Amino acid sequence: MLIGAVACPDEPDEKVLVVDLDGTLLKSDLLFESYFSLLARNPFRALATLAALRRGKAAFKARLAEQVTLQMATLPWRDEVVAFVKSERARGRRIAMASASNRRVVEAVAAHYGVFDTCFASDGMVNLSGSAKAEALCAAFGANGFDYIGNDRVDFAVWERAEKVSVAGAGPGLVREIQARWPDARIFANRRAGLRDYLRALRMHQWLKNLLLLAPAIAAHRFDLGTIGQALIGLVSFSLCASGVYVLNDLVDLERDRRHPTKCNRPFASGAIPILHGLLLIPGLLGASIAAGLFLPPLFLAVLGGYLALTLCYSVWLKRQMMLDVVVLGCLYGLRLVAGGAASNVSLSAWLAALSIFLFCSLALTKRCTELTNRIARGGGDPAGRDYALGDLPILQILAAASGFVAILVLALYVNSDAVRPLYHYPERLWLLCIVMVYWIGRVQILVHRGEMHDDPVVFAATDRVSMVCAAISAAVLFSGL
C-alpha cells in the first residue's frame, strides 16, 4: 500500500512528517464527498454503488473512486495544516501522506499539492486506518521513525508508534486526552462548529414559507385557539421536515455551492460542520417532524409524506430539469396550504390554492432570473447543474412577470366573486390588495433586471423595508374589510 514511494535514507537527519488526510489536511471526509458528488450527478448509480459495502468498506471506497473525480481546488482544506506542511517541505523535510481514503483519491490530492514524497492509502481490500496504518508506517520508517498529524481517536494507534504527535481538527475533549498522554503534542488551532452554524444549516429563515399553513384558517376566519394551535403544530412539523431536506440538499450540492460566490460559505460547503453531522441531522429532523405530526389528523401526515417525497425528488433530480423545477416549487407551496387545511380541519379554498401556485411560481422564476443575472454580471458561463442557459434570461423574466400578474388576476376574480361576501362586510376594500401586489411584483422584476435582487426572494421579502411596508398595508386592508 506504499504508493509512489521514494527511497528513504537509513538514518535520516529528521523524522519524516506523516500527515493524515480526512479531517486533518482536509476539514471534510473524502468518502462522504465522493458519495454525495456521485449522488448529485447520478442518483441511481449512487444507490447501486452501496452494494459494494457487502465486500467491505475498502471495496466501497474503491468503487466510488472509480466513478468520481473531485474538484480538489474547491474542497475545504485546513489552511493552517497546509501552510505547515508546505513550510516543512520548503526547508527540505520529507513529507508523507497516510490516509484511509482510496489510492486514486489520495494520489489526486498528492498531485494537487505536489509536496508529498510518499503516499499510503487504502486499496480495494484493506482499509488503511488505525492499527493497519500504524503497521504500514512502521514497516516503512520504523517504530518512532516518523512524526504524525492526525485528528481522531482512531489515530491513537498511530500516535503511539510515532516520535512526535500533532493534532488538527479534534474536539476539546480529545485534545485534553491527547495532551494528558503527550504533553508536548502540537495542537493546530481549530474552529469548532457552534450553535449558529447548525442553525444556519437548518435555514430557519426559510421557515417563513411555512406560515402558509396558517393561511387556510385565517382565510376562513377560524381564529379559535384550537384551530390556530393545530395549524401551529403543523407549521412546526413542516418546518422540521423542510430543514431535514435542506440539509440533504446542501450535502448533494456541495461541489456546486463551493463554486458559488456566497453559497460557498454555507456550513457544509465551507467545512464548518462535518458531513457526518449532516447525515445524523437528517433522520433526527424528519423523526421530530413526524412526531409532531402525530398530534394532528392522519390526513396531515399523508400530505407531509407527499411533500417529503416530492422535495426529495426535487433535491436529487427535478431541480435540474428546465421549467419542471419551477412547477414543482409551485406545487410544494400548494402542498403547504393543503397541509394547513388538513392540520386545522379547514377546507382549502380553490382561490387561495390558485393564488399561491401562480405567485410562488413567479418567485421561483424570479430566483432563476437572479441566478442568471448574477452570472452575467460576473462574466460567468451557463450555470452548472441547472437546465438553463444565459440566453434564457429574457423569456424567464417574461414568465416570472406573467405568472405574478396572473396571481393578481386570480385575486381580482376572488374579490369580485360570491365567495368573498360571506367573509367580509366591505369586500370592495380588498381591491386595494391588487394595487399593492401590482406595485410589489413590478418592483421585484425591475430589481431583478437591475441585478439588485437577493439570491433568495424569500429572504428579500423578509428583510426588504418596502416589502414589509407592503405586507403591513395588506394586513390593514384585510382587517378593514372585516
PyMOL commands that set and color helices and strands:
alter all, ss='L'
color gray80, all
select helices_A, chain A and resi 30-41+43-55+57-67+72-74+79-90+103-113+131-141+153-159+172-181+195-202+204-219+225-252+254-258+263-265+275-293+298-316+318-320+324-344+350-378+390-415+418-420+427-450+457-463+465-480
alter helices_A, ss='H'
color red, helices_A
select strands_A, chain A and resi 2-3+16-19+95-102+118-122+146-150+165-167+186-187
alter strands_A, ss='S'
color yellow, strands_A
deselect
rebuild
show_as cartoon
